[in-house]
Amino acid sequence: MKILSKRKISRREYLKYAAAGVVVAAGAIGGYAAWQSTRKPLEKEEIIIGVLAPMATRQGSVQRDAAALAIEEINATGGILGVPIKMVVGDDKLDPDAAVSELRRLVTVENADVLTGGYSSGIMAATMEPMAELKTVFLADASSPAHPAKVAEDYEKYKYWFRITQNNGASFAFDMADMIDMLRGKGVPVDKIYIIRDEHVWADDVEKFFNPLLTERNVEVVKNVKIPRGYTEYEPLIIEAHDLGSQVILPIVALSGTGDVLAKHWATLKLPVLLAGHDLAALDLGFWEKTEGACNYYIFIADGGVVQTAPPTSVCTNFIENYTKKYGHPPEAHQGYGAYDAVYLYKMAVEEAAKAGAADPLDSDTIVKYLEKLATLESPVELTRNIAFYPPGDENKWDHDLAWGDKYVRNWISEWIDGKWYQIWPEDKANAELKLPPWFK
Amino acid sequence: MVQVALKFPIFFNFLIQWKLKMIELLMRILVYGATLSGIYALIASGFTLIFGVSRIMNFSHGAFFILGAYFGIALIHGIGLNPYLSIIISILIVGLLAAAMYKSIISPVREHEVMVIIVTLAFALIVEQVILLTFGEHGISFPSVIEGVVIVGTVLIPSMRLFVLAVAIIALIMLWTFIGKTRLGKEITAASQDAEAAMLMGLDVDRLLIVTVFISAILAALGGVLYAQVYAANPFMVLKSLIFAFAIVILGGLGSVKGSIIAAFIVGYILTAVIVLYGARWSEFVALFLIIAILVLRPSGLLGVKEQ
């Protein structure tokens, strides 16, 4: 019997075995790390993304369809960490009660890992509660600064909320101030405006930011008219705006839903007063046909940071092309860009978490951490737009809100001209010149 | 007077300016209110006509109102029909649809008032959803059959408003003539006064009901087409128009066509006056509040038909 213990090992042999051991150990660690990064998280068969939006509206259907397109593209290249994505859909019917119960269903019955969607600020306020309770990341669309303020005031509770579209409650004010500057720069004397606005909380938020900007510019608001949902009697208002000497009728309307009637009445009366502001209806690709061309010369904010005739990024160009190929028409509302980006951003966050060795890369708290690390003000992520989130503790209480600015996302100034929707400002990104209506002198 | 004017020229000038301003405001209220009132009168008179003859609360009336506009738009954009022809065809389609709906859905449950309300309301909601899914939530304009503006003094009036008012008045006169002068109209009036007696006199009340439903739907559809000319067709008008039609009919007195027309003009003018004088946000609130107030003072409405 050979007694190994009695054999003497030379220093050279010892070093050889030690080196081999180190190589084997390093290989094992590397292999384990590689296995960790490619294994299916939590051994899930599928990752579930919930889309919660008003499906009878184009703002809702575009989010569903854009998310479906992103999911299809990602699944075609192996899903997220090798796990395919499945989409589940909830219809909030523009009703807070329906929205809350649909959110609960998506998370507790359909087992959604993450949510995207939203539209109305009022409904978003309601759905943030079950979102916080169920600790589910929600990459959302809504317009009010009240949502990030909630994140700021109780970060631990509401940190799961991120806005993937812009904080229009605040950013519209800056965009419309720029619109006034642009008009003045083009020789249009804007010192009196007539505001027609939604009787809704989101428009209150816009005014809070807009009024000081108007004062700075010495612009007088000759009248501020609040209109209820479905309001249609615009002719008396347009005549009054003219009588009061305003050069611009500035709409801040979305939920009234009757911007088409406003454009029609304005074009019928042909009074020397411009129509320039924010009107969600004007962002409808079919707006020209629906208004029978009455929207010609309507100047408006291109909500969402994308004018389809001038996409801001190459990803955006591809998205518009692929969407058009799949559905037979381009994205019908700006919320589609948000939903598409949300899916990709979530994928990136999960992969970053897995790469860093997170125990559960799908865990909501982990995703929050990696979303915060991923899309920062210093290094925005280029998707259909340049996405960055304001960090927790933001001075304006815009925590987890989409960053606004030339480097990030802005609502560019657009105009309907002879049947097409053009971007007219800023000049370096514009694909058309401002065109004033012939009746405006 | 001249001496006063010479003594206080600034004050006198102010008075004249104020007077002109008031005249302009009144003109605006008069014309704009009349358009809206005319449209309301069309939808409300149809609603009350059915109730008068059959005691049916047809809650699908708002659906017929807006379907007229959507059928017309579909005919124009779908098969390129000219606007005038599409108006006529869409109105006839709605009339036939209403008659078919009466025969297939309302007639079997006619004796149960609550059931009638439920099935007609359900039909209206289905129509609203179908429109939402087909055309989306935003409004669609009916291609204008007339364009431009007319200036009366210093008041701008879109020609379309005058056209709509003229068509509505002609339609209401035709309805009035039909009911009062034709044999069929008189039979409908007889059935509305006492259906049993009319039946005993040998009148085919069921046939009269179908004709009434057809006529009332035609009136609603015409209202919808005219509405979409001035404003835009919008799926939410299914319920909004129903609420206003119902409120107007109650105000005018259930079953009274004349009362409905008067009430339509009252409501139309209240809405417009409030918009012009106080602001858009209060218009519907004030109109509906005044309707309640009038009904408290006069529960049977302005010209209500007394139940036997």
HADDOCK unambig.tbl for C-alpha pairs under 7 A between the chains (distance, minus, plus):
assign (segid A and resid 56 and name CA) (segid B and resid 132 and name CA) 6.28 0.50 0.50
assign (segid A and resid 56 and name CA) (segid B and resid 133 and name CA) 6.08 0.50 0.50
assign (segid A and resid 57 and name CA) (segid B and resid 136 and name CA) 6.21 0.50 0.50
assign (segid A and resid 57 and name CA) (segid B and resid 137 and name CA) 5.91 0.50 0.50
assign (segid A and resid 58 and name CA) (segid B and resid 136 and name CA) 6.86 0.50 0.50
assign (segid A and resid 225 and name CA) (segid B and resid 279 and name CA) 6.80 0.50 0.50
assign (segid A and resid 225 and name CA) (segid B and resid 280 and name CA) 6.89 0.50 0.50
assign (segid A and resid 226 and name CA) (segid B and resid 280 and name CA) 6.69 0.50 0.50
assign (segid A and resid 226 and name CA) (segid B and resid 281 and name CA) 5.73 0.50 0.50
assign (segid A and resid 227 and name CA) (segid B and resid 280 and name CA) 5.67 0.50 0.50
assign (segid A and resid 227 and name CA) (segid B and resid 281 and name CA) 5.06 0.50 0.50
assign (segid A and resid 228 and name CA) (segid B and resid 281 and name CA) 5.77 0.50 0.50
assign (segid A and resid 232 and name CA) (segid B and resid 231 and name CA) 6.52 0.50 0.50
assign (segid A and resid 236 and name CA) (segid B and resid 276 and name CA) 6.41 0.50 0.50
assign (segid A and resid 257 and name CA) (segid B and resid 138 and name CA) 6.23 0.50 0.50
assign (segid A and resid 258 and name CA) (segid B and resid 139 and name CA) 6.58 0.50 0.50
assign (segid A and resid 260 and name CA) (segid B and resid 139 and name CA) 6.40 0.50 0.50
assign (segid A and resid 261 and name CA) (segid B and resid 231 and name CA) 5.39 0.50 0.50
assign (segid A and resid 261 and name CA) (segid B and resid 232 and name CA) 6.20 0.50 0.50
assign (segid A and resid 268 and name CA) (segid B and resid 148 and name CA) 6.43 0.50 0.50
assign (segid A and resid 268 and name CA) (segid B and resid 158 and name CA) 6.79 0.50 0.50
assign (segid A and resid 269 and name CA) (segid B and resid 149 and name CA) 6.63 0.50 0.50
assign (segid A and resid 269 and name CA) (segid B and resid 158 and name CA) 6.78 0.50 0.50
assign (segid A and resid 290 and name CA) (segid B and resid 140 and name CA) 4.70 0.50 0.50
assign (segid A and resid 290 and name CA) (segid B and resid 141 and name CA) 5.67 0.50 0.50
assign (segid A and resid 291 and name CA) (segid B and resid 140 and name CA) 6.56 0.50 0.50
assign (segid A and resid 291 and name CA) (segid B and resid 141 and name CA) 5.52 0.50 0.50
assign (segid A and resid 292 and name CA) (segid B and resid 141 and name CA) 6.77 0.50 0.50
assign (segid A and resid 292 and name CA) (segid B and resid 143 and name CA) 6.56 0.50 0.50
